[in-house]
Amino acid sequence: STRFCPTSVVTREQMASFLARFLHLPAATRDYFSDDESSIHEADINRVAAAGITTGCAAGRYCPTSVVTREQMASFLARALHLGPAGRDYFTDDERSFHEADINRLAASGITSGCGGTRYCPTGRVTREQMVAFLHRAD
């Protein structure tokens, strides 16, 4: 309770709590997923689902303990912040990513400048300190 663990990776359940708190999302009126019943983040997972920020990882599942990649984080944030389309392609290493459009939305909004040069490192894991930096720039 007194440690932040800045270099620890962000899980999907933690991502839900980061977003629910950042956006001050209201309580959800239903339970969206069957695999988060033992998670202390369940209420926040339901909040982000109710807000349309996530549909989970599969039908009726959220995969709460899975690690969030940089490309997934881009889609979470692009949906959460209702970012408009980007006018150009910012990075050279995300061409095969399903999340490329959302990665470009984050770059266009100034939330990310990538991981060096023309790279975004889409499959890299998001750390807690990185997540806070992304949210700070989004604010």
N, C-alpha and C positions, 0 to 999 in steps of 0.2 A: 504493500500500500504506500510505501514511501520511495519507491524506485520507478523510473520511467523506462529503463532498458532501451536506450536510444538505438542501439545497433541490432536489436532483435527484429526478426521479420514480422510483417503484419499478416495476420490471418484474415480470412473473409469475415469472421464474426467480429474481429476487432475493427475492420474496415466499416462495418455497419455501425458500430458505436461511434467511431470518429465522425462519420457523416451525419448520423442522427443528432449528435451533440452540436456539430458545426452549423447545421441547418435548423436546429431547434424544431425538429419534426414532432408533430403530435403523436399521441399513442395510436396504435393501430386497433381496429375493431375486430380483427380476425387473426388466426394463426395461419401463415402461408406455407410453412414447410414442416415436414415430418421428421427431419434429421437434426433439429436444433433444440429438442426438448430439454437436454441436459446443459445447455449453454447459458451462462450468465448474461449473454448478449442477446438472448432470444427476443426480448421486447424491442431492441434496436433493429434487429434483423427484420422483424415484422414492420417496423416504422419505415425502413428504406424500401421494403417491398410495396407497402401501401402507397408510398410516394412515387412509385414507378421507376425507381433507381436500379432495381434488380428484379430479375425473374428467377434467380437461382442458377444452379449449375446443371440441373436436369429436372424432369417433371416432378414437382413436389419436394425437391431437395435443394438445400442451400450449400452443402459442403462446408460447414462453418470452420473447420480446422485446417482447410487447405490454405496454402500460402498465396498471397496476392502478388501477381507479377506487375511490372510497370505498365504493360499494355492493358491488363485488366483494370488497373487503377485509373488509367486514362478514360476508359469507358464509364467506370463508376462516376468519376468527377464530371465528365462531359454531360452525362444524364442528370446528375444532381444539380449542376449549375445551369442547365439548359443552354449550353454553348452552341452558337450558330456554326455553320460550316466554315471551314478555313478556305482561304483563297489560293493556297498553294500547298505543295508537298515539302515538308520541312526536313525530313530525315531519309537517309539512304538504306537503313537497316530494318525498316518495318514494312517493306513492300509485300511480304507474304502474310502479314498480320491481319487477322479479321478486324482488329481494332485500329487500323491505320487512320481512318477518318477521325476517330476520337483523339488519337495521338496528335494529329494535326490541329484539331480544335484547341487542345491544351497549349500547343506551341503558339498558335495565333493569338490566344488570350494572354500570353505572357506567363502562364503558370509553369511552363517547363521550357528549358533550352536544350534538353537532351542530356546525354551523359558524356559528351565530348565531341567536338567537331560536328560532323553531320550525322552523328549516331544518337539513337534514343535508347538502345539496349532493351527492347521490348520484353524479352523473356527474363530479364533480371528481377530479382526479388526486391520488393519494397520494404525498407526498414522503417521503424517507427519515427526516427528523426527525419527521414526523407518525407514521410507522410505529413508531418507537421509543417515542413517547409512548403510542400505543395499547397496545403490548406492556407498557410499564411499568405502565399502569393495569390491565392484565389479570393481572399477576403478583401 
